[in-house]
């Protein structure tokens, strides 16, 4: 008989794949690196093959690991869907969720798709906006849940579900020009209020580098088009930098540190809203 596949081990393996290494996966899962290694070894022993080739400076999936990464995600999704339908088949209603556009584009679509599949009778109304606008609209009762960008504040405002390292990004051909401190640094930013906009301006002011707002866009696509055209430098999460952008770094560029994404929930939640909040936290905490 074929051995049974331990889904908890598959989840750990997928966390390692998403994090790009055992140590970072351990930090996200709140497990020690030896524990992660042991779980991966148990999974490899069960399947009788190597899944990961690793050295102190490199990490890559084997061909068998690529197969497991692809099919493992489908298995986990189907398992979660089955459990949800068996335990709570009658959950229904409307959930109003607010989120920053860039985070929704990069990280939220799969999370919401999995929830919609598991709870087909729940309608999701998703709105994208700038963080400070989301907070204001949340306070006015427009949303059940909001995801917001924030400074690392700890548990006082929402529940942290994601950690974002920020970088300066620009068109590759403009790197030498933008690295030259003799000229004002042109910025491509979202309109006020915007956490990244504020972070960029404060960091440049602390360094003493002159800057100017060269282009303002309310949409992520518009801002990225301006950057591609060479109009200026923008601030992006490190894992969201497009392949045709360059990261601008060096002594002429200040450190941007990191921001967090936190989930805020209304004081009174419907059953489907509470389920979505739990699902978002559970799904995103692996990358927090």
SULURKA-V40167 format. One record per residue. RES is the residue in one small letter. PSI is psi as a letter, one per 30 degrees, with the letter a starting at -180 (NA if undefined). BURIAL is b if it has 16 or more other ideal C-beta (glycine too) atoms within 10 Angstrom, else e. D_FIRST is the distance of its C-alpha to the first C-alpha in whole Angstrom. Layout:
res=RES psi=PSI burial=BURIAL d_first=D_FIRST
res=RES psi=PSI burial=BURIAL d_first=D_FIRST
This chain:
res=x psi=k burial=e d_first=0
res=x psi=k burial=e d_first=4
res=x psi=l burial=e d_first=6
res=x psi=k burial=e d_first=9
res=x psi=k burial=e d_first=12
res=x psi=j burial=e d_first=15
res=x psi=f burial=e d_first=18
res=x psi=e burial=e d_first=21
res=x psi=e burial=b d_first=20
res=x psi=e burial=b d_first=20
res=x psi=e burial=b d_first=23
res=x psi=e burial=b d_first=25
res=x psi=e burial=b d_first=24
res=x psi=e burial=b d_first=25
res=x psi=e burial=b d_first=28
res=x psi=e burial=b d_first=29
res=x psi=e burial=b d_first=29
res=x psi=e burial=e d_first=31
res=x psi=f burial=b d_first=33
res=x psi=g burial=e d_first=33
res=x psi=l burial=b d_first=32
res=x psi=e burial=b d_first=31
res=x psi=e burial=e d_first=34
res=x psi=e burial=b d_first=35
res=x psi=e burial=b d_first=32
res=x psi=e burial=b d_first=32
res=x psi=e burial=b d_first=36
res=x psi=e burial=b d_first=35
res=x psi=f burial=b d_first=32
res=x psi=h burial=e d_first=34
res=x psi=l burial=b d_first=32
res=x psi=l burial=e d_first=33
res=x psi=e burial=e d_first=32
res=x psi=e burial=e d_first=30
res=x psi=e burial=e d_first=28
res=x psi=e burial=b d_first=27
res=x psi=e burial=b d_first=26
res=x psi=e burial=e d_first=24
res=x psi=e burial=b d_first=22
res=x psi=e burial=b d_first=22
res=x psi=e burial=e d_first=21
res=x psi=e burial=e d_first=18
res=x psi=e burial=b d_first=17
res=x psi=e burial=b d_first=17
res=x psi=e burial=e d_first=15
res=x psi=e burial=e d_first=12
res=x psi=f burial=b d_first=13
res=x psi=h burial=e d_first=14
res=x psi=l burial=e d_first=17
res=x psi=k burial=e d_first=21
res=x psi=e burial=b d_first=22
res=x psi=k burial=b d_first=25
res=x psi=k burial=e d_first=28
res=x psi=l burial=e d_first=31
res=x psi=l burial=e d_first=34
res=x psi=f burial=e d_first=37
res=x psi=g burial=e d_first=38
res=x psi=l burial=e d_first=36
res=x psi=k burial=b d_first=32
res=x psi=l burial=e d_first=30
res=x psi=k burial=b d_first=27
res=x psi=l burial=e d_first=25
res=x psi=e burial=e d_first=24
res=x psi=e burial=e d_first=20
res=x psi=e burial=b d_first=22
res=x psi=e burial=e d_first=24
res=x psi=e burial=e d_first=21
res=x psi=e burial=b d_first=20
res=x psi=e burial=b d_first=23
res=x psi=e burial=e d_first=24
res=x psi=f burial=e d_first=21
res=x psi=e burial=b d_first=20
res=x psi=e burial=b d_first=24
res=x psi=e burial=e d_first=23
res=x psi=e burial=e d_first=20
res=x psi=e burial=e d_first=22
res=x psi=e burial=e d_first=25
res=x psi=e burial=e d_first=23
res=x psi=e burial=e d_first=22
res=x psi=e burial=b d_first=25
res=x psi=e burial=b d_first=27
res=x psi=e burial=e d_first=25
res=x psi=e burial=e d_first=25
res=x psi=e burial=b d_first=29
res=x psi=e burial=e d_first=29
res=x psi=e burial=e d_first=28
res=x psi=e burial=e d_first=30
res=x psi=i burial=e d_first=33
res=x psi=f burial=e d_first=33
res=x psi=g burial=e d_first=37
res=x psi=k burial=b d_first=38
res=x psi=l burial=e d_first=41
res=x psi=a burial=e d_first=44
res=x psi=k burial=e d_first=46
res=x psi=k burial=b d_first=45
res=x psi=j burial=b d_first=48
res=x psi=k burial=b d_first=46
res=x psi=k burial=b d_first=49
res=x psi=k burial=b d_first=47
res=x psi=k burial=b d_first=49
res=x psi=e burial=b d_first=48
res=x psi=e burial=b d_first=47
res=x psi=e burial=b d_first=44
res=x psi=e burial=b d_first=43
res=x psi=e burial=e d_first=43
res=x psi=e burial=e d_first=41
res=x psi=f burial=b d_first=39
res=x psi=f burial=b d_first=39
res=x psi=e burial=e d_first=38
res=x psi=e burial=e d_first=34
res=x psi=e burial=b d_first=35
res=x psi=e burial=b d_first=37
res=x psi=e burial=e d_first=35
res=x psi=e burial=b d_first=32
res=x psi=e burial=b d_first=34
res=x psi=e burial=e d_first=35
res=x psi=e burial=e d_first=32
res=x psi=f burial=b d_first=31
res=x psi=i burial=b d_first=35
res=x psi=f burial=e d_first=36
res=x psi=g burial=e d_first=39
res=x psi=k burial=b d_first=40
res=x psi=k burial=e d_first=43
res=x psi=k burial=e d_first=43
res=x psi=j burial=e d_first=47
res=x psi=k burial=e d_first=46
res=x psi=k burial=b d_first=50
res=x psi=k burial=b d_first=50
res=x psi=l burial=b d_first=53
res=x psi=l burial=b d_first=55
res=x psi=e burial=b d_first=54
res=x psi=e burial=e d_first=57
res=x psi=e burial=b d_first=57
res=x psi=e burial=b d_first=54
res=x psi=e burial=b d_first=55
res=x psi=e burial=e d_first=59
res=x psi=e burial=b d_first=57
res=x psi=e burial=b d_first=54
res=x psi=f burial=e d_first=57
res=x psi=g burial=e d_first=59
res=x psi=g burial=e d_first=56
res=x psi=f burial=e d_first=55
res=x psi=l burial=b d_first=51
res=x psi=e burial=b d_first=49
res=x psi=k burial=b d_first=47
res=x psi=k burial=b d_first=48
res=x psi=k burial=b d_first=46
res=x psi=l burial=b d_first=49
res=x psi=k burial=b d_first=50
res=x psi=l burial=b d_first=52
res=x psi=l burial=e d_first=53
res=x psi=j burial=e d_first=51
res=x psi=f burial=e d_first=52
res=x psi=a burial=e d_first=50
res=x psi=g burial=e d_first=49
res=x psi=f burial=e d_first=52
res=x psi=j burial=e d_first=52
res=x psi=l burial=b d_first=48
res=x psi=k burial=b d_first=45
res=x psi=k burial=b d_first=44
res=x psi=f burial=b d_first=41
res=x psi=k burial=b d_first=41
res=x psi=k burial=e d_first=43
res=x psi=j burial=b d_first=45
res=x psi=k burial=e d_first=47
res=x psi=k burial=b d_first=50
res=x psi=l burial=b d_first=51
res=x psi=k burial=b d_first=54
res=x psi=k burial=b d_first=53
res=x psi=l burial=b d_first=55
res=x psi=k burial=b d_first=56
res=x psi=e burial=e d_first=55
res=x psi=f burial=e d_first=59
res=x psi=g burial=b d_first=60
res=x psi=e burial=b d_first=59
res=x psi=e burial=e d_first=62
res=x psi=e burial=e d_first=65
res=x psi=f burial=b d_first=63
res=x psi=f burial=b d_first=62
res=x psi=j burial=e d_first=66
res=x psi=f burial=e d_first=68
res=x psi=f burial=e d_first=71
res=x psi=l burial=e d_first=70
res=x psi=k burial=e d_first=69
res=x psi=j burial=b d_first=65
res=x psi=k burial=b d_first=65
res=x psi=k burial=b d_first=62
res=x psi=j burial=b d_first=60
res=x psi=l burial=b d_first=59
res=x psi=l burial=b d_first=58
res=x psi=l burial=e d_first=61
res=x psi=k burial=e d_first=62
res=x psi=k burial=e d_first=61
res=x psi=k burial=b d_first=58
res=x psi=e burial=b d_first=56
res=x psi=e burial=b d_first=55
res=x psi=e burial=b d_first=59
res=x psi=e burial=e d_first=60
res=x psi=e burial=b d_first=58
res=x psi=e burial=b d_first=59
res=x psi=e burial=e d_first=63
res=x psi=e burial=e d_first=63
res=x psi=e burial=b d_first=61
res=x psi=e burial=b d_first=63
res=x psi=e burial=e d_first=66
res=x psi=e burial=e d_first=65
res=x psi=f burial=e d_first=65
res=x psi=g burial=e d_first=68
res=x psi=k burial=e d_first=67
res=x psi=k burial=e d_first=69
res=x psi=l burial=b d_first=67
res=x psi=k burial=e d_first=68
res=x psi=j burial=e d_first=66
res=x psi=f burial=e d_first=66
res=x psi=k burial=b d_first=63
res=x psi=k burial=b d_first=62
res=x psi=k burial=b d_first=59
res=x psi=f burial=e d_first=58
res=x psi=k burial=e d_first=54
res=x psi=e burial=b d_first=52
res=x psi=e burial=e d_first=52
res=x psi=e burial=e d_first=56
res=x psi=e burial=b d_first=56
res=x psi=e burial=b d_first=53
res=x psi=e burial=e d_first=56
res=x psi=e burial=b d_first=59
res=x psi=e burial=b d_first=57
res=x psi=e burial=e d_first=56
res=x psi=f burial=e d_first=59
res=x psi=g burial=e d_first=61
res=x psi=f burial=b d_first=62
res=x psi=a burial=b d_first=61
res=x psi=k burial=b d_first=58
res=x psi=l burial=b d_first=56
res=x psi=k burial=b d_first=54
res=x psi=l burial=b d_first=50
res=x psi=k burial=b d_first=47
res=x psi=e burial=e d_first=46
res=x psi=g burial=e d_first=42
res=x psi=g burial=b d_first=44
res=x psi=k burial=e d_first=47
res=x psi=l burial=e d_first=46
res=x psi=f burial=e d_first=46
res=x psi=g burial=e d_first=49
res=x psi=l burial=b d_first=51
res=x psi=k burial=b d_first=52
res=x psi=k burial=e d_first=52
res=x psi=j burial=b d_first=55
res=x psi=l burial=e d_first=55
res=x psi=a burial=e d_first=58
res=x psi=f burial=e d_first=61
res=x psi=f burial=e d_first=63
res=x psi=k burial=b d_first=60
res=x psi=l burial=b d_first=59
res=x psi=k burial=e d_first=56
res=x psi=f burial=b d_first=54
res=x psi=b burial=e d_first=52
res=x psi=l burial=e d_first=49
res=x psi=l burial=b d_first=49
res=x psi=l burial=b d_first=47
res=x psi=k burial=b d_first=46
res=x psi=k burial=b d_first=46
res=x psi=k burial=b d_first=45
res=x psi=k burial=b d_first=48
res=x psi=k burial=b d_first=48
res=x psi=l burial=b d_first=50
res=x psi=e burial=e d_first=51
res=x psi=k burial=e d_first=50
res=x psi=k burial=e d_first=47
res=x psi=l burial=b d_first=46
res=x psi=e burial=e d_first=42
res=x psi=e burial=b d_first=41
res=x psi=e burial=b d_first=43
res=x psi=e burial=b d_first=41
res=x psi=e burial=b d_first=38
res=x psi=e burial=b d_first=39
res=x psi=e burial=b d_first=40
res=x psi=e burial=e d_first=37
res=x psi=e burial=b d_first=35
res=x psi=e burial=b d_first=37
res=x psi=e burial=e d_first=37
res=x psi=e burial=e d_first=34
res=x psi=e burial=b d_first=33
res=x psi=f burial=b d_first=36
res=x psi=f burial=e d_first=36
res=x psi=f burial=b d_first=33
res=x psi=g burial=b d_first=36
res=x psi=NA burial=b d_first=39
